[in-house]
Amino acid sequence: MLPSYVPVLILALVAIGFSAFTLGLSQLLGKPRPNPAKNSVYECGVPPIGTARERFPIKFYMICMIFILLDVDAAFLYPWALVFRDLGVFGFLEMGAFMLLLGGGFTYAWKVGAFDW
């Protein structure tokens, strides 16, 4: 059983060797040139203003969570669509109940103002 792992071990050794060689070569050839501009904080081309301990609005997290939930639901719809004909009426009713719950949650989030910026 060990001979079947020899190619994997060779690949791992080559990968480790290449990474060690590349890091060593960059240490030998690279010249560190620190200056205040390189050492300053950079965030999307905008100079930082204030401290990093500011309060962050929760609405960004709410939008993110709602997007993830809707994305997962869309990913759930794809396999259902592939086997739609095999599921018959029961599968259609189950997906209808799922979409009803999803639509109710979406409507609730809309009514409480989760989508308002």
MDTraj code that builds the backbone (N, CA, C; nanometers):
import mdtraj as md
import numpy as np

residues = "MET LEU PRO SER TYR VAL PRO VAL LEU ILE LEU ALA LEU VAL ALA ILE GLY PHE SER ALA PHE THR LEU GLY LEU SER GLN LEU LEU GLY LYS PRO ARG PRO ASN PRO ALA LYS ASN SER VAL TYR GLU CYS GLY VAL PRO PRO ILE GLY THR ALA ARG GLU ARG PHE PRO ILE LYS PHE TYR MET ILE CYS MET ILE PHE ILE LEU LEU ASP VAL ASP ALA ALA PHE LEU TYR PRO TRP ALA LEU VAL PHE ARG ASP LEU GLY VAL PHE GLY PHE LEU GLU MET GLY ALA PHE MET LEU LEU LEU GLY GLY GLY PHE THR TYR ALA TRP LYS VAL GLY ALA PHE ASP TRP".split()
xyz = np.array([
    [0.0819, -0.1194, 0.0000],
    [0.0000, 0.0000, 0.0000],
    [0.0869, 0.1266, 0.0000],
    [0.2033, 0.1205, 0.0569],
    [0.2923, 0.2368, 0.0613],
    [0.3372, 0.2831, -0.0768],
    [0.3662, 0.1936, -0.1732],
    [0.4090, 0.2421, -0.3060],
    [0.3044, 0.3291, -0.3758],
    [0.1778, 0.3154, -0.3437],
    [0.0772, 0.3997, -0.4079],
    [0.0819, 0.5435, -0.3570],
    [0.1437, 0.5667, -0.2413],
    [0.1545, 0.7017, -0.1865],
    [0.2839, 0.7715, -0.2263],
    [0.3732, 0.7030, -0.2942],
    [0.5021, 0.7624, -0.3313],
    [0.4839, 0.8869, -0.4187],
    [0.3982, 0.8875, -0.5217],
    [0.3806, 1.0113, -0.6001],
    [0.3288, 1.1280, -0.5161],
    [0.2417, 1.1005, -0.4210],
    [0.1895, 1.2075, -0.3350],
    [0.3010, 1.2621, -0.2468],
    [0.3837, 1.1742, -0.1938],
    [0.4964, 1.2189, -0.1111],
    [0.5971, 1.2989, -0.1929],
    [0.6228, 1.2553, -0.3151],
    [0.7145, 1.3303, -0.4020],
    [0.6578, 1.4689, -0.4312],
    [0.5300, 1.4765, -0.4610],
    [0.4661, 1.6066, -0.4869],
    [0.4750, 1.6966, -0.3634],
    [0.4510, 1.6414, -0.2446],
    [0.4599, 1.7208, -0.1216],
    [0.6019, 1.7702, -0.1001],
    [0.7011, 1.6855, -0.1240],
    [0.8407, 1.7270, -0.1079],
    [0.8791, 1.8350, -0.2080],
    [0.8345, 1.8210, -0.3322],
    [0.8625, 1.9228, -0.4334],
    [0.7970, 2.0555, -0.3948],
    [0.6722, 2.0518, -0.3466],
    [0.6021, 2.1740, -0.3069],
    [0.6713, 2.2415, -0.1894],
    [0.7100, 2.1633, -0.0890],
    [0.7792, 2.2205, 0.0276],
    [0.9151, 2.2746, -0.0132],
    [0.9867, 2.1999, -0.0963],
    [1.1182, 2.2459, -0.1428],
    [1.1088, 2.3731, -0.2241],
    [1.0103, 2.3804, -0.3148],
    [0.9947, 2.5007, -0.3959],
    [0.9602, 2.6217, -0.3108],
    [0.8704, 2.6045, -0.2147],
    [0.8333, 2.7178, -0.1294],
    [0.9510, 2.7618, -0.0433],
    [1.0288, 2.6678, 0.0107],
    [1.1466, 2.7045, 0.0910],
    [1.2501, 2.7745, 0.0040],
    [1.2716, 2.7241, -0.1174],
    [1.3677, 2.7868, -0.2092],
    [1.3247, 2.9282, -0.2454],
    [1.1966, 2.9469, -0.2744],
    [1.1463, 3.0792, -0.3123],
    [1.1568, 3.1778, -0.1963],
    [1.1220, 3.1344, -0.0763],
    [1.1325, 3.2233, 0.0397],
    [1.2781, 3.2578, 0.0696],
    [1.3664, 3.1598, 0.0608],
    [1.5091, 3.1859, 0.0841],
    [1.5669, 3.2799, -0.0197],
    [1.5305, 3.2597, -0.1464],
    [1.5799, 3.3462, -0.2528],
    [1.5299, 3.4890, -0.2358],
    [1.4057, 3.5057, -0.1934],
    [1.3540, 3.6418, -0.1725],
    [1.4245, 3.7097, -0.0554],
    [1.4643, 3.6334, 0.0452],
    [1.5391, 3.6915, 0.1569],
    [1.6789, 3.7341, 0.1134],
    [1.7405, 3.6566, 0.0252],
    [1.8750, 3.6894, -0.0208],
    [1.8753, 3.8056, -0.1190],
    [1.7835, 3.8063, -0.2128],
    [1.7838, 3.9070, -0.3181],
    [1.7068, 4.0336, -0.2839],
    [1.6064, 4.0222, -0.1998],
    [1.5239, 4.1380, -0.1679],
    [1.5946, 4.2341, -0.0731],
    [1.5821, 4.3611, -0.1022],
    [1.6422, 4.4631, -0.0161],
    [1.5289, 4.5358, 0.0564],
    [1.5223, 4.5224, 0.1873],
    [1.4162, 4.5945, 0.2588],
    [1.4427, 4.7446, 0.2559],
    [1.3437, 4.8178, 0.2137],
    [1.3538, 4.9640, 0.2084],
    [1.2330, 5.0242, 0.2799],
    [1.2312, 5.0169, 0.4111],
    [1.1148, 5.0731, 0.4821],
    [1.1149, 5.2253, 0.4771],
    [0.9982, 5.2816, 0.4656],
    [0.9804, 5.4259, 0.4753],
    [0.8426, 5.4518, 0.5349],
    [0.8168, 5.5720, 0.5777],
    [0.6872, 5.5989, 0.6423],
    [0.5665, 5.5715, 0.5526],
    [0.5808, 5.5922, 0.4217],
    [0.4672, 5.5677, 0.3328],
    [0.4347, 5.4191, 0.3249],
    [0.5371, 5.3339, 0.3227],
    [0.5123, 5.1895, 0.3166],
    [0.4597, 5.1354, 0.4489],
    [0.5000, 5.1950, 0.5586],
    [0.4595, 5.1463, 0.6897],
    [0.3257, 5.2030, 0.7364],
    [0.2671, 5.2947, 0.6605],
    [0.1397, 5.3531, 0.7017],
    [0.0248, 5.2576, 0.6700],
    [-0.0848, 5.2773, 0.7393],
    [-0.2032, 5.1952, 0.7186],
    [-0.2683, 5.2365, 0.5874],
    [-0.3089, 5.1387, 0.5080],
    [-0.3713, 5.1644, 0.3780],
    [-0.5025, 5.0890, 0.3712],
    [-0.6082, 5.1603, 0.3416],
    [-0.7393, 5.0964, 0.3334],
    [-0.8122, 5.1497, 0.2111],
    [-0.8064, 5.0776, 0.1025],
    [-0.8800, 5.1097, -0.0198],
    [-0.8479, 5.2484, -0.0736],
    [-0.7280, 5.2948, -0.0567],
    [-0.6886, 5.4239, -0.1102],
    [-0.7357, 5.5424, -0.0287],
    [-0.7987, 5.5174, 0.0831],
    [-0.8496, 5.6252, 0.1666],
    [-0.7672, 5.6293, 0.2944],
    [-0.7117, 5.7449, 0.3296],
    [-0.6373, 5.7521, 0.4553],
    [-0.7288, 5.7233, 0.5742],
    [-0.6798, 5.6503, 0.6727],
    [-0.7644, 5.6175, 0.7874],
    [-0.8006, 5.7419, 0.8683],
    [-0.9251, 5.7464, 0.9103],
    [-0.9737, 5.8571, 0.9921],
    [-1.0297, 5.7977, 1.1203],
    [-0.9853, 5.8438, 1.2309],
    [-1.0382, 5.7961, 1.3579],
    [-0.9708, 5.6683, 1.4034],
    [-1.0324, 5.6064, 1.5003],
    [-0.9776, 5.4853, 1.5595],
    [-1.0473, 5.3612, 1.5033],
    [-0.9877, 5.2483, 1.5233],
    [-1.0480, 5.1234, 1.4779],
    [-1.1548, 5.0741, 1.5750],
    [-1.1710, 5.1400, 1.6867],
    [-1.2671, 5.0984, 1.7897],
    [-1.4026, 5.1678, 1.7755],
    [-1.4313, 5.2230, 1.6563],
    [-1.5590, 5.2902, 1.6360],
    [-1.6728, 5.1896, 1.6348],
    [-1.7902, 5.2389, 1.6649],
    [-1.9082, 5.1533, 1.6550],
    [-1.9453, 5.1403, 1.5087],
    [-1.9887, 5.0217, 1.4703],
    [-2.0228, 4.9926, 1.3311],
    [-2.1724, 4.9645, 1.3237],
    [-2.2427, 5.0257, 1.2285],
    [-2.3877, 5.0041, 1.2208],
    [-2.4227, 4.8569, 1.1956],
    [-2.5226, 4.8086, 1.2637],
    [-2.5638, 4.6686, 1.2527],
    [-2.6331, 4.6405, 1.1205],
    [-2.6799, 4.7428, 1.0514],
    [-2.7536, 4.7216, 0.9267],
    [-2.6687, 4.6508, 0.8215],
    [-2.5371, 4.6755, 0.8210],
    [-2.4511, 4.6070, 0.7249],
    [-2.4514, 4.4566, 0.7510],
    [-2.4486, 4.4181, 0.8770],
    [-2.4513, 4.2762, 0.9116],
    [-2.5867, 4.2145, 0.8783],
    [-2.6926, 4.2899, 0.8979],
    [-2.8259, 4.2393, 0.8667],
    [-2.8398, 4.2122, 0.7164],
    [-2.7943, 4.3065, 0.6345],
    [-2.8002, 4.2879, 0.4897],
    [-2.7172, 4.1664, 0.4492],
    [-2.6016, 4.1506, 0.5109],
    [-2.5146, 4.0372, 0.4800],
    [-2.5829, 3.9055, 0.5158],
    [-2.6420, 3.8984, 0.6328],
    [-2.7082, 3.7743, 0.6738],
    [-2.8290, 3.7430, 0.5857],
    [-2.9052, 3.8452, 0.5489],
    [-3.0201, 3.8233, 0.4617],
    [-2.9732, 3.7755, 0.3244],
    [-2.8647, 3.8334, 0.2737],
    [-2.8103, 3.7885, 0.1455],
    [-2.7665, 3.6421, 0.1527],
    [-2.6994, 3.6043, 0.2600],
    [-2.6542, 3.4654, 0.2730],
    [-2.7729, 3.3709, 0.2795],
    [-2.8754, 3.4083, 0.3541],
    [-2.9944, 3.3232, 0.3626],
    [-3.0618, 3.3071, 0.2265],
    [-3.0764, 3.4164, 0.1529],
    [-3.1401, 3.4082, 0.0224],
    [-3.0530, 3.3319, -0.0763],
    [-2.9214, 3.3427, -0.0626],
    [-2.8304, 3.2701, -0.1498],
    [-2.8401, 3.1195, -0.1244],
    [-2.8466, 3.0805, 0.0014],
    [-2.8617, 2.9386, 0.0354],
    [-2.9956, 2.8866, -0.0150],
    [-3.0979, 2.9677, -0.0034],
    [-3.2287, 2.9258, -0.0524],
    [-3.2281, 2.9087, -0.2036],
    [-3.1601, 2.9976, -0.2740],
    [-3.1499, 2.9835, -0.4197],
    [-3.0720, 2.8577, -0.4557],
    [-2.9694, 2.8263, -0.3784],
    [-2.8937, 2.7033, -0.4023],
    [-2.9796, 2.5808, -0.3730],
    [-3.0760, 2.5920, -0.2851],
    [-3.1675, 2.4818, -0.2550],
    [-3.2689, 2.4621, -0.3675],
    [-3.3025, 2.5688, -0.4385],
    [-3.4006, 2.5590, -0.5465],
    [-3.3461, 2.4841, -0.6680],
    [-3.2175, 2.4924, -0.6915],
    [-3.1602, 2.4300, -0.8113],
    [-3.1766, 2.2779, -0.8124],
    [-3.1360, 2.2055, -0.7060],
    [-3.1573, 2.0600, -0.7115],
    [-3.3052, 2.0217, -0.7157],
    [-3.3882, 2.1028, -0.6523],
    [-3.5315, 2.0743, -0.6579],
    [-3.5819, 2.0850, -0.8015],
    [-3.5334, 2.1852, -0.8747],
    [-3.5770, 2.2029, -1.0132],
    [-3.5310, 2.0867, -1.1007],
    [-3.4181, 2.0270, -1.0669],
    [-3.3688, 1.9144, -1.1469],
    [-3.4556, 1.7898, -1.1326],
    [-3.5111, 1.7682, -1.0143],
    [-3.5922, 1.6480, -0.9910],
    [-3.7403, 1.6834, -0.9755],
    [-3.7811, 1.7945, -1.0304],
    [-3.9180, 1.8432, -1.0142],
    [-4.0206, 1.7421, -1.0628],
    [-3.9987, 1.6837, -1.1805],
    [-4.0969, 1.5909, -1.2383],
    [-4.1052, 1.4608, -1.1579],
    [-3.9940, 1.4189, -1.0985],
    [-3.9953, 1.2945, -1.0210],
    [-4.0670, 1.3106, -0.8868],
    [-4.0684, 1.4304, -0.8322],
    [-4.1288, 1.4520, -0.7010],
    [-4.2808, 1.4555, -0.7061],
    [-4.3340, 1.4985, -0.8163],
    [-4.4790, 1.5010, -0.8317],
    [-4.5434, 1.6145, -0.7531],
    [-4.6694, 1.5927, -0.7175],
    [-4.7486, 1.6950, -0.6479],
    [-4.6940, 1.7193, -0.5076],
    [-4.6483, 1.6136, -0.4411],
    [-4.5949, 1.6296, -0.3054],
    [-4.4746, 1.7234, -0.3045],
    [-4.3828, 1.7052, -0.3986],
    [-4.2657, 1.7926, -0.4083],
    [-4.3039, 1.9361, -0.4395],
    [-4.4068, 1.9516, -0.5245],
    [-4.4532, 2.0860, -0.5578],
    [-4.5126, 2.1547, -0.4357],
    [-4.5917, 2.0825, -0.3581],
    [-4.6527, 2.1410, -0.2382],
    [-4.5464, 2.1731, -0.1318],
    [-4.4497, 2.0854, -0.1177],
    [-4.3424, 2.1115, -0.0209],
    [-4.2628, 2.2357, -0.0603],
    [-4.2335, 2.2499, -0.1892],
    [-4.1593, 2.3686, -0.2326],
    [-4.2463, 2.4925, -0.2210],
    [-4.3751, 2.4773, -0.2418],
    [-4.4659, 2.5908, -0.2215],
    [-4.4654, 2.6362, -0.0765],
    [-4.4676, 2.5398, 0.0170],
    [-4.4611, 2.5754, 0.1596],
    [-4.3276, 2.6417, 0.1919],
    [-4.2209, 2.5904, 0.1347],
    [-4.0884, 2.6500, 0.1573],
    [-4.0838, 2.7931, 0.1054],
    [-4.1347, 2.8152, -0.0154],
    [-4.1344, 2.9498, -0.0733],
    [-4.2268, 3.0429, 0.0051],
    [-4.3354, 2.9910, 0.0587],
    [-4.4255, 3.0718, 0.1403],
    [-4.3546, 3.1176, 0.2680],
    [-4.2842, 3.0266, 0.3326],
    [-4.2069, 3.0637, 0.4517],
    [-4.0963, 3.1628, 0.4175],
    [-4.0294, 3.1399, 0.3069],
    [-3.9230, 3.2303, 0.2640],
    [-3.9780, 3.3683, 0.2323],
    [-4.0907, 3.3715, 0.1601],
    [-4.1539, 3.5001, 0.1293],
    [-4.2038, 3.5711, 0.2539],
    [-4.2540, 3.4950, 0.3511],
    [-4.2978, 3.5562, 0.4771],
    [-4.1815, 3.6172, 0.5535],
    [-4.0695, 3.5471, 0.5565],
    [-3.9508, 3.6023, 0.6225],
    [-3.8984, 3.7261, 0.5512],
    [-3.9013, 3.7230, 0.4191],
    [-3.8580, 3.8386, 0.3407],
    [-3.9495, 3.9579, 0.3654],
    [-4.0807, 3.9321, 0.3685],
    [-4.1766, 4.0397, 0.3946],
    [-4.1582, 4.0964, 0.5350],
    [-4.1350, 4.0104, 0.6333],
    [-4.1112, 4.0566, 0.7702],
    [-3.9867, 4.1443, 0.7772],
    [-3.8785, 4.1005, 0.7127],
    [-3.7547, 4.1802, 0.7134],
    [-3.7780, 4.3144, 0.6456],
    [-3.8592, 4.3160, 0.5410],
    [-3.8891, 4.4403, 0.4717],
    [-3.9714, 4.5333, 0.5608],
    [-4.0716, 4.4776, 0.6306],
    [-4.1590, 4.5593, 0.7150],
    [-4.0866, 4.6174, 0.8355],
    [-3.9913, 4.5448, 0.8939],
    [-3.9204, 4.5973, 1.0111],
    [-3.8082, 4.6916, 0.9711],
    [-3.7833, 4.7068, 0.8405],
    [-3.6857, 4.8032, 0.7945],
    [-3.5439, 4.7497, 0.7824],
    [-3.5277, 4.6196, 0.7667],
    [-3.3936, 4.5629, 0.7550],
    [-3.3262, 4.6034, 0.6246],
    [-3.4047, 4.6409, 0.5223],
    [-3.3471, 4.6788, 0.3945],
    [-3.3303, 4.8298, 0.3791],
    [-3.3722, 4.9065, 0.4766],
    [-3.3601, 5.0524, 0.4693],
    [-3.2178, 5.0947, 0.5023],
    [-3.1608, 5.1780, 0.4192],
    [-3.0263, 5.2300, 0.4451],
    [-3.0412, 5.3675, 0.5053],
])
top = md.Topology()
chain = top.add_chain()
for i, resn in enumerate(residues, 1):
    res = top.add_residue(resn, chain, resSeq=i)
    for name in ("N", "CA", "C"):
        top.add_atom(name, md.element.get_by_symbol(name[0]), res)
traj = md.Trajectory(xyz[None], top)
